[in-house]
Amino acid sequence: MNKKELATLLDVSPSAVSIAFNGRKGISDKTRDRILKAAEFYGVECSHQKPSVSNYISFVIFKEHGQVFGDTPFFPL
């Protein structure tokens, strides 16, 4: 069973299923609980994962034939 079929079975919109799975506001707690319990019962998995948070900034330099194109976009204050 997929998320759209789950929505049809529970007589809710596919958007409501998405909102419940993503933990966003927009549906009642009762509806959210009903959707999540039915998803667990029918084995519908939430494929959404929150992005990981990092305290690092990645910096990439593009090279072609060993030469760096352009300067750094970072400037001292």
FENWO-V539686 format. One record per pair of residues at least 24 apart in sequence whose C-alpha atoms are under 7 Angstrom apart, sorted by the first residue. I is the first residue (numbers start at 1). J is the second residue. D is the distance in whole Angstrom. If there is no record, write none. Layout:
# FENWO-V539686
I:J:D, I:J:D
This chain:
# FENWO-V539686
1:44:6, 2:44:6, 3:44:7, 21:46:6, 22:48:7
